[in-house]
Amino acid sequence: MDPQNQRESFGSRLGFILVSAGCAIGIGNVWRFPTVTGQYGGGIFVLFYLLFLVLMGLPVLTMELAVGRAGRGAARSAYKALEPGGSKWHIHGWVAIFGCYMLMMYYTTVSGWMVTYFYKFVTGEFVPGMDAEQTGAVFENLLASPGQMAFWMILTVAAGFFVCSRGLQNGLEKVSKYMMSALLILILVLAVHSLTLSGAGEGIRFYLVPNLDTV
């Protein structure tokens, strides 16, 4: 049998959906999206966001799934297996791999920040009553310490390699089921909690009410 056809596959459709969602949902969707939405039209921004998500995101998703199913391999090998004789489509596979490495450099740094913040919360560096300037100073001190940055980034990369070393079903898929479920619960808790804060109504209007003046 062709070695490519012996590649491990997902154990369930739910696992595939959760892993795909984990790749697509970024931190910016939680932290930055509401602010950007309110600054650029509110509900109008959301409308065009959903429109272009369908017009541009759906075709790209379909293409990726088609290449993956037909090529049954990573980006490089899949494009090489599917390209017509004499063409150079396999080069696009190398470009895709390069793009993944560039994204990994960004996300491992941001993930390192998140793990650092968790550690600082547990050890008591963040305390109730801190204002924005004080919490900002903690982040600035982190950025000013290359040693801390490197340590937490390397720790994050090591954790990722450990998960991947367990294989697709016993590693990535299993971890994603727990982590994505926890993320969904966390988002719901934060959403409900935000509605109980002072000025919640004003925030919702800023976020979702259409505003042509800021388009």
C-alpha angles and dihedrals in degrees: 000000000000108000089229090062090055093064115127115257134202116283095219142010090243090057091052092049093049094047090048091049090049090055093047103041110079131188089253090066088065104031107030108021097078092050094048090045093054092046094052107043108306110225091014090059090050091050094053091041091058092042094054091041087063097038097046108015098049096055091047091048091049091049093050093049092047093050092046095049095044098040096038093204147075120299095275098045094040094055091044091052094049103039118107116249113281095015126117102224090124087074088069088059091058090048089052091052091049090051091051091053091050090051091047091057089055098043096045088055093049091043088052089055090053093050089047091052091050090052092048091050091051093047093048101249088128110058133179114273098034112144127219092267093054095047090046089054090058090056093045090052089052092052090048091057112073090181093059092044092051094045096053093041092052090046090053092048091049091052090051093050091049092053092047092047089063090065133245102293099031095037122025098020096046094046092046092054091057098037097045091046089051090048092052092050091047092051091049091050091049092047093051092044092050090058089060095054125101111271094019092140092053090049093052091050090050090049104043112014109099112248117187092185092071099041 
